Amino acid sequence: MELSVKVPTAFSVRDENEFYAFQHLLARMNSRLHVTPVATGVHVNGGCTVFWGLVHDCQEKLTKECVEAALRDAGFDFKRCAQLNRLDAETGGVANRTVLSA
């Protein structure tokens, strides 16, 4: 069976520990695909804060623009997360902080 996957591709999970299941599954399917946690935030359709991950080729050098494009395609709400980050900065809190690492 052959499958085409556009990478990088972003996805969200409710629990941070769910990344391990994705990593294990992809490692068994194709050792070149890696799963990297990249952000926390909400989906454009609303809901609670979730963890966002990125599936990418292990040899691919990720850029911030590439990560943001994949998150945008998956439905990451940059506008709402920016508002939450601004509120955290004003109140001195650290919850709901978006972390984009590329």
Gaussian input, Z-matrix of N, CA and C with variables (Angstrom, degrees):
# hf/3-21g

backbone

0 1
 N
 C     1     B1
 C     2     B2     1     A1
 N     3     B3     2     A2     1     D1
 C     4     B4     3     A3     2     D2
 C     5     B5     4     A4     3     D3
 N     6     B6     5     A5     4     D4
 C     7     B7     6     A6     5     D5
 C     8     B8     7     A7     6     D6
 N     9     B9     8     A8     7     D7
 C    10    B10     9     A9     8     D8
 C    11    B11    10    A10     9     D9
 N    12    B12    11    A11    10    D10
 C    13    B13    12    A12    11    D11
 C    14    B14    13    A13    12    D12
 N    15    B15    14    A14    13    D13
 C    16    B16    15    A15    14    D14
 C    17    B17    16    A16    15    D15
 N    18    B18    17    A17    16    D16
 C    19    B19    18    A18    17    D17
 C    20    B20    19    A19    18    D18
 N    21    B21    20    A20    19    D19
 C    22    B22    21    A21    20    D20
 C    23    B23    22    A22    21    D21
 N    24    B24    23    A23    22    D22
 C    25    B25    24    A24    23    D23
 C    26    B26    25    A25    24    D24
 N    27    B27    26    A26    25    D25
 C    28    B28    27    A27    26    D26
 C    29    B29    28    A28    27    D27
 N    30    B30    29    A29    28    D28
 C    31    B31    30    A30    29    D29
 C    32    B32    31    A31    30    D30
 N    33    B33    32    A32    31    D31
 C    34    B34    33    A33    32    D32
 C    35    B35    34    A34    33    D33
 N    36    B36    35    A35    34    D34
 C    37    B37    36    A36    35    D35
 C    38    B38    37    A37    36    D36
 N    39    B39    38    A38    37    D37
 C    40    B40    39    A39    38    D38
 C    41    B41    40    A40    39    D39
 N    42    B42    41    A41    40    D40
 C    43    B43    42    A42    41    D41
 C    44    B44    43    A43    42    D42
 N    45    B45    44    A44    43    D43
 C    46    B46    45    A45    44    D44
 C    47    B47    46    A46    45    D45
 N    48    B48    47    A47    46    D46
 C    49    B49    48    A48    47    D47
 C    50    B50    49    A49    48    D48
 N    51    B51    50    A50    49    D49
 C    52    B52    51    A51    50    D50
 C    53    B53    52    A52    51    D51
 N    54    B54    53    A53    52    D52
 C    55    B55    54    A54    53    D53
 C    56    B56    55    A55    54    D54
 N    57    B57    56    A56    55    D55
 C    58    B58    57    A57    56    D56
 C    59    B59    58    A58    57    D57
 N    60    B60    59    A59    58    D58
 C    61    B61    60    A60    59    D59
 C    62    B62    61    A61    60    D60
 N    63    B63    62    A62    61    D61
 C    64    B64    63    A63    62    D62
 C    65    B65    64    A64    63    D63
 N    66    B66    65    A65    64    D64
 C    67    B67    66    A66    65    D65
 C    68    B68    67    A67    66    D66
 N    69    B69    68    A68    67    D67
 C    70    B70    69    A69    68    D68
 C    71    B71    70    A70    69    D69
 N    72    B72    71    A71    70    D70
 C    73    B73    72    A72    71    D71
 C    74    B74    73    A73    72    D72
 N    75    B75    74    A74    73    D73
 C    76    B76    75    A75    74    D74
 C    77    B77    76    A76    75    D75
 N    78    B78    77    A77    76    D76
 C    79    B79    78    A78    77    D77
 C    80    B80    79    A79    78    D78
 N    81    B81    80    A80    79    D79
 C    82    B82    81    A81    80    D80
 C    83    B83    82    A82    81    D81
 N    84    B84    83    A83    82    D82
 C    85    B85    84    A84    83    D83
 C    86    B86    85    A85    84    D84
 N    87    B87    86    A86    85    D85
 C    88    B88    87    A87    86    D86
 C    89    B89    88    A88    87    D87
 N    90    B90    89    A89    88    D88
 C    91    B91    90    A90    89    D89
 C    92    B92    91    A91    90    D90
 N    93    B93    92    A92    91    D91
 C    94    B94    93    A93    92    D92
 C    95    B95    94    A94    93    D93
 N    96    B96    95    A95    94    D94
 C    97    B97    96    A96    95    D95
 C    98    B98    97    A97    96    D96
 N    99    B99    98    A98    97    D97
 C   100   B100    99    A99    98    D98
 C   101   B101   100   A100    99    D99
 N   102   B102   101   A101   100   D100
 C   103   B103   102   A102   101   D101
 C   104   B104   103   A103   102   D102
 N   105   B105   104   A104   103   D103
 C   106   B106   105   A105   104   D104
 C   107   B107   106   A106   105   D105
 N   108   B108   107   A107   106   D106
 C   109   B109   108   A108   107   D107
 C   110   B110   109   A109   108   D108
 N   111   B111   110   A110   109   D109
 C   112   B112   111   A111   110   D110
 C   113   B113   112   A112   111   D111
 N   114   B114   113   A113   112   D112
 C   115   B115   114   A114   113   D113
 C   116   B116   115   A115   114   D114
 N   117   B117   116   A116   115   D115
 C   118   B118   117   A117   116   D116
 C   119   B119   118   A118   117   D117
 N   120   B120   119   A119   118   D118
 C   121   B121   120   A120   119   D119
 C   122   B122   121   A121   120   D120
 N   123   B123   122   A122   121   D121
 C   124   B124   123   A123   122   D122
 C   125   B125   124   A124   123   D123
 N   126   B126   125   A125   124   D124
 C   127   B127   126   A126   125   D125
 C   128   B128   127   A127   126   D126
 N   129   B129   128   A128   127   D127
 C   130   B130   129   A129   128   D128
 C   131   B131   130   A130   129   D129
 N   132   B132   131   A131   130   D130
 C   133   B133   132   A132   131   D131
 C   134   B134   133   A133   132   D132
 N   135   B135   134   A134   133   D133
 C   136   B136   135   A135   134   D134
 C   137   B137   136   A136   135   D135
 N   138   B138   137   A137   136   D136
 C   139   B139   138   A138   137   D137
 C   140   B140   139   A139   138   D138
 N   141   B141   140   A140   139   D139
 C   142   B142   141   A141   140   D140
 C   143   B143   142   A142   141   D141
 N   144   B144   143   A143   142   D142
 C   145   B145   144   A144   143   D143
 C   146   B146   145   A145   144   D144
 N   147   B147   146   A146   145   D145
 C   148   B148   147   A147   146   D146
 C   149   B149   148   A148   147   D147
 N   150   B150   149   A149   148   D148
 C   151   B151   150   A150   149   D149
 C   152   B152   151   A151   150   D150
 N   153   B153   152   A152   151   D151
 C   154   B154   153   A153   152   D152
 C   155   B155   154   A154   153   D153
 N   156   B156   155   A155   154   D154
 C   157   B157   156   A156   155   D155
 C   158   B158   157   A157   156   D156
 N   159   B159   158   A158   157   D157
 C   160   B160   159   A159   158   D158
 C   161   B161   160   A160   159   D159
 N   162   B162   161   A161   160   D160
 C   163   B163   162   A162   161   D161
 C   164   B164   163   A163   162   D162
 N   165   B165   164   A164   163   D163
 C   166   B166   165   A165   164   D164
 C   167   B167   166   A166   165   D165
 N   168   B168   167   A167   166   D166
 C   169   B169   168   A168   167   D167
 C   170   B170   169   A169   168   D168
 N   171   B171   170   A170   169   D169
 C   172   B172   171   A171   170   D170
 C   173   B173   172   A172   171   D171
 N   174   B174   173   A173   172   D172
 C   175   B175   174   A174   173   D173
 C   176   B176   175   A175   174   D174
 N   177   B177   176   A176   175   D175
 C   178   B178   177   A177   176   D176
 C   179   B179   178   A178   177   D177
 N   180   B180   179   A179   178   D178
 C   181   B181   180   A180   179   D179
 C   182   B182   181   A181   180   D180
 N   183   B183   182   A182   181   D181
 C   184   B184   183   A183   182   D182
 C   185   B185   184   A184   183   D183
 N   186   B186   185   A185   184   D184
 C   187   B187   186   A186   185   D185
 C   188   B188   187   A187   186   D186
 N   189   B189   188   A188   187   D187
 C   190   B190   189   A189   188   D188
 C   191   B191   190   A190   189   D189
 N   192   B192   191   A191   190   D190
 C   193   B193   192   A192   191   D191
 C   194   B194   193   A193   192   D192
 N   195   B195   194   A194   193   D193
 C   196   B196   195   A195   194   D194
 C   197   B197   196   A196   195   D195
 N   198   B198   197   A197   196   D196
 C   199   B199   198   A198   197   D197
 C   200   B200   199   A199   198   D198
 N   201   B201   200   A200   199   D199
 C   202   B202   201   A201   200   D200
 C   203   B203   202   A202   201   D201
 N   204   B204   203   A203   202   D202
 C   205   B205   204   A204   203   D203
 C   206   B206   205   A205   204   D204
 N   207   B207   206   A206   205   D205
 C   208   B208   207   A207   206   D206
 C   209   B209   208   A208   207   D207
 N   210   B210   209   A209   208   D208
 C   211   B211   210   A210   209   D209
 C   212   B212   211   A211   210   D210
 N   213   B213   212   A212   211   D211
 C   214   B214   213   A213   212   D212
 C   215   B215   214   A214   213   D213
 N   216   B216   215   A215   214   D214
 C   217   B217   216   A216   215   D215
 C   218   B218   217   A217   216   D216
 N   219   B219   218   A218   217   D217
 C   220   B220   219   A219   218   D218
 C   221   B221   220   A220   219   D219
 N   222   B222   221   A221   220   D220
 C   223   B223   222   A222   221   D221
 C   224   B224   223   A223   222   D222
 N   225   B225   224   A224   223   D223
 C   226   B226   225   A225   224   D224
 C   227   B227   226   A226   225   D225
 N   228   B228   227   A227   226   D226
 C   229   B229   228   A228   227   D227
 C   230   B230   229   A229   228   D228
 N   231   B231   230   A230   229   D229
 C   232   B232   231   A231   230   D230
 C   233   B233   232   A232   231   D231
 N   234   B234   233   A233   232   D232
 C   235   B235   234   A234   233   D233
 C   236   B236   235   A235   234   D234
 N   237   B237   236   A236   235   D235
 C   238   B238   237   A237   236   D236
 C   239   B239   238   A238   237   D237
 N   240   B240   239   A239   238   D238
 C   241   B241   240   A240   239   D239
 C   242   B242   241   A241   240   D240
 N   243   B243   242   A242   241   D241
 C   244   B244   243   A243   242   D242
 C   245   B245   244   A244   243   D243
 N   246   B246   245   A245   244   D244
 C   247   B247   246   A246   245   D245
 C   248   B248   247   A247   246   D246
 N   249   B249   248   A248   247   D247
 C   250   B250   249   A249   248   D248
 C   251   B251   250   A250   249   D249
 N   252   B252   251   A251   250   D250
 C   253   B253   252   A252   251   D251
 C   254   B254   253   A253   252   D252
 N   255   B255   254   A254   253   D253
 C   256   B256   255   A255   254   D254
 C   257   B257   256   A256   255   D255
 N   258   B258   257   A257   256   D256
 C   259   B259   258   A258   257   D257
 C   260   B260   259   A259   258   D258
 N   261   B261   260   A260   259   D259
 C   262   B262   261   A261   260   D260
 C   263   B263   262   A262   261   D261
 N   264   B264   263   A263   262   D262
 C   265   B265   264   A264   263   D263
 C   266   B266   265   A265   264   D264
 N   267   B267   266   A266   265   D265
 C   268   B268   267   A267   266   D266
 C   269   B269   268   A268   267   D267
 N   270   B270   269   A269   268   D268
 C   271   B271   270   A270   269   D269
 C   272   B272   271   A271   270   D270
 N   273   B273   272   A272   271   D271
 C   274   B274   273   A273   272   D272
 C   275   B275   274   A274   273   D273
 N   276   B276   275   A275   274   D274
 C   277   B277   276   A276   275   D275
 C   278   B278   277   A277   276   D276
 N   279   B279   278   A278   277   D277
 C   280   B280   279   A279   278   D278
 C   281   B281   280   A280   279   D279
 N   282   B282   281   A281   280   D280
 C   283   B283   282   A282   281   D281
 C   284   B284   283   A283   282   D282
 N   285   B285   284   A284   283   D283
 C   286   B286   285   A285   284   D284
 C   287   B287   286   A286   285   D285
 N   288   B288   287   A287   286   D286
 C   289   B289   288   A288   287   D287
 C   290   B290   289   A289   288   D288
 N   291   B291   290   A290   289   D289
 C   292   B292   291   A291   290   D290
 C   293   B293   292   A292   291   D291
 N   294   B294   293   A293   292   D292
 C   295   B295   294   A294   293   D293
 C   296   B296   295   A295   294   D294
 N   297   B297   296   A296   295   D295
 C   298   B298   297   A297   296   D296
 C   299   B299   298   A298   297   D297
 N   300   B300   299   A299   298   D298
 C   301   B301   300   A300   299   D299
 C   302   B302   301   A301   300   D300
 N   303   B303   302   A302   301   D301
 C   304   B304   303   A303   302   D302
 C   305   B305   304   A304   303   D303

   B1=1.4468
   B2=1.5219
   B3=1.3232
   B4=1.4446
   B5=1.5190
   B6=1.3137
   B7=1.4482
   B8=1.5152
   B9=1.3131
   B10=1.4634
   B11=1.5229
   B12=1.3209
   B13=1.4563
   B14=1.5079
   B15=1.3268
   B16=1.4586
   B17=1.5303
   B18=1.3109
   B19=1.4592
   B20=1.5221
   B21=1.2941
   B22=1.4555
   B23=1.5268
   B24=1.3147
   B25=1.4530
   B26=1.5208
   B27=1.3251
   B28=1.4633
   B29=1.5239
   B30=1.3241
   B31=1.4549
   B32=1.5204
   B33=1.3175
   B34=1.4643
   B35=1.5252
   B36=1.3259
   B37=1.4612
   B38=1.5247
   B39=1.3131
   B40=1.4630
   B41=1.5258
   B42=1.3309
   B43=1.4636
   B44=1.5324
   B45=1.3002
   B46=1.4644
   B47=1.5325
   B48=1.3176
   B49=1.4671
   B50=1.5265
   B51=1.3271
   B52=1.4521
   B53=1.5295
   B54=1.3141
   B55=1.4688
   B56=1.5289
   B57=1.3261
   B58=1.4676
   B59=1.5233
   B60=1.3283
   B61=1.4691
   B62=1.5282
   B63=1.3223
   B64=1.4681
   B65=1.5269
   B66=1.3240
   B67=1.4572
   B68=1.5239
   B69=1.3099
   B70=1.4602
   B71=1.5324
   B72=1.3197
   B73=1.4605
   B74=1.5232
   B75=1.3213
   B76=1.4648
   B77=1.5296
   B78=1.3084
   B79=1.4617
   B80=1.5255
   B81=1.3239
   B82=1.4559
   B83=1.5342
   B84=1.3307
   B85=1.4645
   B86=1.5264
   B87=1.3332
   B88=1.4588
   B89=1.5282
   B90=1.3080
   B91=1.4647
   B92=1.5264
   B93=1.3259
   B94=1.4657
   B95=1.5207
   B96=1.3381
   B97=1.4596
   B98=1.5187
   B99=1.3116
   B100=1.4626
   B101=1.5166
   B102=1.3282
   B103=1.4544
   B104=1.5245
   B105=1.3238
   B106=1.4595
   B107=1.5221
   B108=1.3406
   B109=1.4703
   B110=1.5290
   B111=1.3497
   B112=1.4615
   B113=1.5234
   B114=1.3318
   B115=1.4718
   B116=1.5184
   B117=1.3252
   B118=1.4568
   B119=1.5097
   B120=1.3072
   B121=1.4528
   B122=1.5118
   B123=1.3155
   B124=1.4626
   B125=1.5258
   B126=1.3238
   B127=1.4606
   B128=1.5256
   B129=1.3297
   B130=1.4689
   B131=1.5280
   B132=1.3263
   B133=1.4646
   B134=1.5171
   B135=1.3146
   B136=1.4558
   B137=1.5174
   B138=1.3193
   B139=1.4568
   B140=1.5110
   B141=1.3208
   B142=1.4616
   B143=1.5306
   B144=1.3060
   B145=1.4604
   B146=1.5199
   B147=1.3321
   B148=1.4640
   B149=1.5252
   B150=1.3093
   B151=1.4607
   B152=1.5274
   B153=1.3159
   B154=1.4597
   B155=1.5203
   B156=1.3170
   B157=1.4547
   B158=1.5124
   B159=1.3052
   B160=1.4504
   B161=1.5213
   B162=1.3264
   B163=1.4633
   B164=1.5184
   B165=1.3320
   B166=1.4591
   B167=1.5150
   B168=1.3249
   B169=1.4638
   B170=1.5240
   B171=1.3233
   B172=1.4665
   B173=1.5287
   B174=1.3206
   B175=1.4608
   B176=1.5250
   B177=1.3102
   B178=1.4621
   B179=1.5271
   B180=1.3141
   B181=1.4601
   B182=1.5241
   B183=1.3109
   B184=1.4567
   B185=1.5248
   B186=1.3085
   B187=1.4613
   B188=1.5199
   B189=1.2974
   B190=1.4608
   B191=1.5265
   B192=1.3226
   B193=1.4655
   B194=1.5245
   B195=1.3242
   B196=1.4577
   B197=1.5370
   B198=1.3166
   B199=1.4630
   B200=1.5238
   B201=1.3329
   B202=1.4564
   B203=1.5258
   B204=1.3266
   B205=1.4686
   B206=1.5295
   B207=1.3222
   B208=1.4635
   B209=1.5302
   B210=1.3328
   B211=1.4648
   B212=1.5179
   B213=1.3267
   B214=1.4673
   B215=1.5330
   B216=1.3367
   B217=1.4700
   B218=1.5260
   B219=1.3204
   B220=1.4675
   B221=1.5233
   B222=1.3373
   B223=1.4527
   B224=1.5139
   B225=1.3322
   B226=1.4702
   B227=1.5271
   B228=1.3183
   B229=1.4663
   B230=1.5282
   B231=1.3309
   B232=1.4635
   B233=1.5206
   B234=1.3186
   B235=1.4688
   B236=1.5284
   B237=1.3200
   B238=1.4596
   B239=1.5269
   B240=1.3179
   B241=1.4647
   B242=1.5228
   B243=1.3285
   B244=1.4651
   B245=1.5250
   B246=1.3443
   B247=1.4611
   B248=1.5236
   B249=1.3220
   B250=1.4612
   B251=1.5146
   B252=1.3314
   B253=1.4639
   B254=1.5233
   B255=1.3386
   B256=1.4541
   B257=1.5285
   B258=1.3450
   B259=1.4576
   B260=1.5234
   B261=1.3256
   B262=1.4616
   B263=1.5194
   B264=1.3262
   B265=1.4670
   B266=1.5207
   B267=1.3323
   B268=1.4595
   B269=1.5213
   B270=1.3466
   B271=1.4582
   B272=1.5211
   B273=1.3231
   B274=1.4520
   B275=1.5142
   B276=1.3401
   B277=1.4681
   B278=1.5102
   B279=1.3066
   B280=1.4584
   B281=1.5261
   B282=1.3173
   B283=1.4630
   B284=1.5235
   B285=1.3361
   B286=1.4644
   B287=1.5062
   B288=1.2941
   B289=1.4635
   B290=1.5149
   B291=1.3045
   B292=1.4493
   B293=1.5197
   B294=1.3117
   B295=1.4481
   B296=1.5119
   B297=1.3068
   B298=1.4532
   B299=1.5066
   B300=1.2936
   B301=1.4566
   B302=1.5084
   B303=1.2877
   B304=1.4709
   B305=1.5082
   A1=108.49
   A2=116.10
   A3=121.39
   A4=109.94
   A5=115.65
   A6=121.22
   A7=108.70
   A8=116.37
   A9=120.82
   A10=108.49
   A11=116.08
   A12=121.89
   A13=108.09
   A14=115.88
   A15=120.57
   A16=107.23
   A17=116.45
   A18=119.60
   A19=108.87
   A20=121.20
   A21=124.82
   A22=112.15
   A23=115.52
   A24=123.78
   A25=108.08
   A26=115.84
   A27=120.47
   A28=110.17
   A29=115.57
   A30=122.42
   A31=108.30
   A32=115.81
   A33=119.31
   A34=110.32
   A35=115.15
   A36=122.84
   A37=108.25
   A38=114.89
   A39=119.65
   A40=111.84
   A41=115.99
   A42=121.57
   A43=109.30
   A44=116.78
   A45=122.45
   A46=112.33
   A47=117.23
   A48=121.47
   A49=112.98
   A50=118.50
   A51=121.56
   A52=111.89
   A53=118.11
   A54=121.02
   A55=111.01
   A56=116.66
   A57=119.93
   A58=111.93
   A59=116.86
   A60=120.08
   A61=110.56
   A62=117.32
   A63=120.84
   A64=110.78
   A65=116.72
   A66=120.25
   A67=110.94
   A68=116.89
   A69=121.18
   A70=110.54
   A71=116.93
   A72=120.96
   A73=111.42
   A74=116.89
   A75=119.79
   A76=112.01
   A77=117.47
   A78=119.98
   A79=110.52
   A80=116.65
   A81=120.13
   A82=111.31
   A83=117.27
   A84=120.99
   A85=111.85
   A86=115.20
   A87=120.25
   A88=107.62
   A89=116.62
   A90=120.63
   A91=112.89
   A92=118.56
   A93=120.90
   A94=112.88
   A95=117.49
   A96=120.76
   A97=110.12
   A98=115.63
   A99=121.55
   A100=109.73
   A101=115.43
   A102=122.98
   A103=107.24
   A104=116.05
   A105=121.33
   A106=109.96
   A107=119.05
   A108=120.26
   A109=108.85
   A110=117.18
   A111=118.98
   A112=114.58
   A113=118.88
   A114=118.17
   A115=110.78
   A116=114.83
   A117=121.89
   A118=106.29
   A119=116.80
   A120=119.77
   A121=110.73
   A122=115.96
   A123=121.36
   A124=110.46
   A125=114.76
   A126=122.40
   A127=108.08
   A128=116.71
   A129=120.29
   A130=111.88
   A131=117.65
   A132=120.83
   A133=112.25
   A134=117.41
   A135=121.63
   A136=112.18
   A137=114.51
   A138=120.09
   A139=111.06
   A140=114.13
   A141=119.58
   A142=110.77
   A143=115.43
   A144=121.05
   A145=109.10
   A146=115.66
   A147=121.10
   A148=109.16
   A149=115.19
   A150=121.87
   A151=107.94
   A152=116.60
   A153=122.24
   A154=109.07
   A155=114.58
   A156=120.88
   A157=110.87
   A158=115.01
   A159=121.80
   A160=109.03
   A161=116.31
   A162=121.88
   A163=106.11
   A164=116.26
   A165=119.42
   A166=110.21
   A167=115.33
   A168=121.93
   A169=107.71
   A170=116.82
   A171=120.50
   A172=112.60
   A173=117.92
   A174=120.67
   A175=112.65
   A176=116.63
   A177=121.18
   A178=110.69
   A179=116.84
   A180=121.21
   A181=107.70
   A182=115.97
   A183=120.96
   A184=110.98
   A185=116.02
   A186=121.67
   A187=108.28
   A188=116.18
   A189=120.57
   A190=109.96
   A191=117.65
   A192=121.82
   A193=111.13
   A194=116.46
   A195=122.60
   A196=110.36
   A197=116.59
   A198=121.85
   A199=109.86
   A200=117.69
   A201=121.23
   A202=111.57
   A203=117.83
   A204=121.14
   A205=110.36
   A206=117.61
   A207=121.09
   A208=110.78
   A209=116.98
   A210=120.38
   A211=111.28
   A212=116.75
   A213=121.20
   A214=110.28
   A215=116.74
   A216=120.98
   A217=111.97
   A218=117.25
   A219=121.71
   A220=112.61
   A221=117.71
   A222=120.28
   A223=116.10
   A224=117.58
   A225=121.60
   A226=108.56
   A227=117.33
   A228=122.19
   A229=110.11
   A230=116.33
   A231=121.08
   A232=111.63
   A233=117.96
   A234=121.17
   A235=111.21
   A236=116.96
   A237=120.18
   A238=110.83
   A239=117.25
   A240=120.32
   A241=110.99
   A242=117.12
   A243=120.22
   A244=110.22
   A245=116.91
   A246=120.47
   A247=110.47
   A248=117.77
   A249=120.95
   A250=111.02
   A251=117.31
   A252=120.73
   A253=110.99
   A254=116.78
   A255=120.82
   A256=109.70
   A257=117.26
   A258=121.51
   A259=110.30
   A260=118.31
   A261=121.58
   A262=110.97
   A263=116.95
   A264=120.82
   A265=110.22
   A266=116.36
   A267=120.27
   A268=111.80
   A269=116.84
   A270=120.38
   A271=113.06
   A272=116.73
   A273=120.13
   A274=113.36
   A275=116.99
   A276=120.97
   A277=111.32
   A278=115.70
   A279=120.11
   A280=112.00
   A281=118.41
   A282=120.90
   A283=110.45
   A284=116.13
   A285=123.68
   A286=114.08
   A287=118.07
   A288=121.56
   A289=109.66
   A290=116.93
   A291=121.78
   A292=109.15
   A293=116.34
   A294=121.50
   A295=108.20
   A296=117.16
   A297=120.99
   A298=107.57
   A299=116.38
   A300=120.20
   A301=108.34
   A302=115.45
   A303=119.00
   A304=109.53
   D1=133.13
   D2=179.30
   D3=-114.39
   D4=142.21
   D5=-177.96
   D6=-139.04
   D7=133.97
   D8=176.67
   D9=-100.79
   D10=130.60
   D11=179.35
   D12=-129.04
   D13=126.79
   D14=175.59
   D15=-81.42
   D16=120.10
   D17=179.12
   D18=-118.61
   D19=146.56
   D20=2.17
   D21=-76.48
   D22=148.30
   D23=177.07
   D24=-128.82
   D25=133.20
   D26=-179.25
   D27=-99.09
   D28=154.65
   D29=176.84
   D30=-151.05
   D31=164.37
   D32=179.36
   D33=-124.41
   D34=149.52
   D35=175.43
   D36=-135.30
   D37=150.73
   D38=-177.84
   D39=-76.17
   D40=-36.53
   D41=-175.41
   D42=-115.20
   D43=132.72
   D44=-178.99
   D45=-56.31
   D46=-32.11
   D47=-178.94
   D48=-70.06
   D49=-14.83
   D50=179.03
   D51=-69.83
   D52=-16.55
   D53=176.75
   D54=-61.30
   D55=-35.29
   D56=-178.15
   D57=-62.35
   D58=-38.45
   D59=178.04
   D60=-64.14
   D61=-42.43
   D62=177.58
   D63=-64.04
   D64=-44.02
   D65=-179.94
   D66=-61.01
   D67=-43.41
   D68=-178.66
   D69=-65.83
   D70=-45.53
   D71=-179.61
   D72=-62.12
   D73=-47.30
   D74=-178.63
   D75=-67.75
   D76=-34.59
   D77=178.54
   D78=-64.13
   D79=-35.52
   D80=178.46
   D81=-75.12
   D82=-31.43
   D83=-179.35
   D84=-79.09
   D85=-45.28
   D86=-176.54
   D87=-157.14
   D88=112.75
   D89=-174.92
   D90=-68.13
   D91=-12.99
   D92=179.16
   D93=-82.18
   D94=-16.03
   D95=179.88
   D96=-89.31
   D97=130.53
   D98=178.44
   D99=-120.17
   D100=152.53
   D101=175.68
   D102=-112.95
   D103=124.59
   D104=-178.78
   D105=-125.48
   D106=123.30
   D107=173.21
   D108=-67.61
   D109=130.78
   D110=-175.12
   D111=-124.93
   D112=-20.96
   D113=-174.67
   D114=-162.69
   D115=164.85
   D116=165.42
   D117=-123.04
   D118=144.40
   D119=-179.59
   D120=169.97
   D121=-173.29
   D122=-176.96
   D123=-109.22
   D124=163.18
   D125=177.52
   D126=-86.09
   D127=154.55
   D128=-179.39
   D129=-61.17
   D130=-23.02
   D131=178.36
   D132=-85.99
   D133=4.23
   D134=177.65
   D135=94.81
   D136=-165.68
   D137=-179.08
   D138=105.22
   D139=-170.23
   D140=-177.85
   D141=-84.78
   D142=169.79
   D143=176.67
   D144=-68.96
   D145=132.19
   D146=-179.14
   D147=-126.90
   D148=169.70
   D149=177.26
   D150=-94.89
   D151=136.62
   D152=-178.97
   D153=-112.45
   D154=135.13
   D155=179.10
   D156=-123.81
   D157=167.34
   D158=-178.19
   D159=-131.10
   D160=128.74
   D161=173.30
   D162=-96.70
   D163=125.91
   D164=-177.04
   D165=-149.26
   D166=162.95
   D167=176.08
   D168=-71.02
   D169=135.41
   D170=-175.72
   D171=-63.47
   D172=-22.66
   D173=-179.28
   D174=-94.81
   D175=-3.74
   D176=-178.27
   D177=-80.73
   D178=132.13
   D179=175.43
   D180=-87.11
   D181=116.49
   D182=-177.43
   D183=-84.58
   D184=137.78
   D185=174.39
   D186=-109.80
   D187=161.74
   D188=178.80
   D189=-60.39
   D190=-40.49
   D191=-179.79
   D192=-63.55
   D193=-39.85
   D194=179.57
   D195=-64.93
   D196=-44.12
   D197=179.37
   D198=-65.05
   D199=-45.20
   D200=179.95
   D201=-63.38
   D202=-38.94
   D203=178.66
   D204=-64.36
   D205=-42.74
   D206=178.81
   D207=-64.68
   D208=-42.02
   D209=177.61
   D210=-64.35
   D211=-41.66
   D212=179.21
   D213=-61.89
   D214=-43.15
   D215=178.51
   D216=-63.12
   D217=-31.68
   D218=-178.69
   D219=-83.85
   D220=-10.69
   D221=177.19
   D222=103.83
   D223=17.83
   D224=176.94
   D225=-65.70
   D226=131.31
   D227=-177.53
   D228=-91.37
   D229=90.69
   D230=-179.20
   D231=-65.51
   D232=-36.68
   D233=-177.13
   D234=-65.18
   D235=-48.99
   D236=-178.37
   D237=-68.20
   D238=-39.01
   D239=179.99
   D240=-66.11
   D241=-35.23
   D242=176.43
   D243=-64.42
   D244=-38.96
   D245=178.13
   D246=-65.49
   D247=-42.11
   D248=177.79
   D249=-63.10
   D250=-41.10
   D251=179.40
   D252=-64.83
   D253=-40.17
   D254=178.88
   D255=-64.15
   D256=-41.84
   D257=178.43
   D258=-63.69
   D259=-41.74
   D260=177.43
   D261=-60.91
   D262=-41.31
   D263=-179.32
   D264=-65.14
   D265=-38.63
   D266=-179.24
   D267=-70.40
   D268=-36.07
   D269=-176.59
   D270=-94.50
   D271=-8.29
   D272=-179.54
   D273=82.13
   D274=8.40
   D275=-179.68
   D276=-81.57
   D277=168.63
   D278=179.13
   D279=-123.60
   D280=-0.88
   D281=-178.45
   D282=-72.16
   D283=152.20
   D284=176.31
   D285=60.20
   D286=28.81
   D287=179.61
   D288=-81.95
   D289=125.32
   D290=179.22
   D291=-80.37
   D292=131.23
   D293=178.74
   D294=-123.47
   D295=112.34
   D296=176.58
   D297=-106.37
   D298=113.85
   D299=178.02
   D300=-116.30
   D301=129.02
   D302=-179.51
   D303=-126.88

